[in-house]
């Protein structure tokens, strides 16, 4: 039976980096994501996207779990379904204006 080590994988705001407002997690081990929390900490509505790109492949529209999902100012969205990540998979989190704070919680399989 595998051992699970719970931890926070990401607690960052998707701030502006050039024209991109995103954060990415590329895993080197197997993970089970339990929750993804998106909180609009800004004063204006935003849209966010969450994509799961498997095995280092090029990102496509089919990879999006959420695409341009509206998030009012001061509101929070919680994705509560398990996501299994394998080595080389990337979880990409984006916001339209950089005002969405993302928190990703999961467990590493050992």
Order of alpha helices (4+ residues) and beta strands (2+ residues): beta-beta-beta-beta-beta-beta-beta-beta-beta
